[in-house]
Amino acid sequence: MRLRRVSTFALAVTGAMGMPALAQQSRMVEAYEAKHAERVLDRSVFYGPRHGGVYRAKFEAQLRHDPNVKGVVIHNHGCGGMWGWETHVAQFYYRRGFAVITPEFVTRPHNRTGCPGNNSDDALKGGGRNFREGIYTARNPARLDARVDDTLTLVRYIKVLTAKPILLSGHSEGARTTYRWPYRDRQVVGAILHNQSCSAGYEHLWQLSPTIPTWQVLERNDPWAPEAAMGSCGHHFAGGNEANFTLLMQDGNNHNPLANKEAQDSLERWLKRIVPGAGEFVDTHNEHLLEAIQRSVYPDAFPAANADSAVRESR
């Protein structure tokens, strides 16, 4: 696999979550160490077209053998960890022909959520406290670099299984993880940013290459993204890459991903443009993956054919 890192930069910035801020230096803690990315598959949930949620062996069989898999999406959750919205987003993708992996970052050892709280309002306040504290927050480059390590491990895992296109997706903090991606790889064909701005307070986090087609959705009065109305990521695509950026700016105060038909329709059109054949299915027999899965889970039940032949010849 060939992954090429693109150049990075940091800028002094002001204003995010209603508070003044400067481009933050990385603040490292044990939870962000690269070694923890090795266990990301143990912290991930898998989905496949027409099957929905699947276990790992079935997911791998689908990637290798199912003609209805048009590509693979890695979707990163927001600051609160994995909740029902990841299933909602994954369902949108797998109904359009994509296998999906949703890793959970906050369950790394000694990690914490970026917005601790008992409910949405409480979590918003907790996110503000973490923002000021500067460690367990998605303005800390070290936190997002750790999430990129998880994503990179998953990209490498997928590339062993299939050459089909890979898309990076994320919601809120997970979207910042997506635009923190610093690599160029021909198999990574798109980035999807759900309800996350590129406002000044996060400018220092951007590393995504403008050559990667990117879709972004925002609502102007999103309470989690003050200045969302001015939070387009389009300026990162200036200088000849403007066609690679698609923005859906909506009225409203929603922060949840794919919460309305306009957002769903816009993303579906974009996916069909980026990955030809997205949303198209062929009939497959309901046993067509069985043997591949059985061999993966129970290899001892399927002795190698050449071993059987050798036994016969020795008689």
HELIX and SHEET records of a PDB file:
HELIX    1   1 GLU A   30  TYR A   32  5                                   3    
HELIX    2   2 ALA A   34  ARG A   43  5                                  10    
HELIX    3   3 ARG A   56  HIS A   65  1                                  10    
HELIX    4   4 GLY A   84  TYR A   94  1                                  11    
HELIX    5   5 SER A  120  GLU A  133  1                                  14    
HELIX    6   6 PRO A  141  LEU A  161  1                                  21    
HELIX    7   7 GLU A  173  TYR A  179  1                                   7    
HELIX    8   8 ALA A  200  LEU A  205  5                                   6    
HELIX    9   9 ALA A  228  MET A  230  5                                   3    
HELIX   10  10 GLY A  234  PHE A  237  5                                   4    
HELIX   11  11 GLU A  242  ASN A  244  5                                   3    
HELIX   12  12 LYS A  261  ILE A  274  1                                  14    
HELIX   13  13 LEU A  290  VAL A  297  1                                   8    
HELIX   14  14 PRO A  299  ALA A  301  5                                   3    
HELIX   15  15 ALA A  305  SER A  314  1                                  10    
SHEET    1   A 2 ARG A   4  ARG A   5  0                                        
SHEET    2   A 2 TYR A 183  ARG A 184 -1                                        
SHEET    1   B 8 GLY A  52  VAL A  54  0                                        
SHEET    2   B 8 SER A  44  GLY A  48 -1                                        
SHEET    3   B 8 PHE A  98  PRO A 103 -1                                        
SHEET    4   B 8 GLY A  71  ASN A  76  1                                        
SHEET    5   B 8 ILE A 166  HIS A 171  1                                        
SHEET    6   B 8 VAL A 188  HIS A 194  1                                        
SHEET    7   B 8 THR A 214  GLU A 219  1                                        
SHEET    8   B 8 PHE A 245  GLN A 250  1                                        
END                                                                             
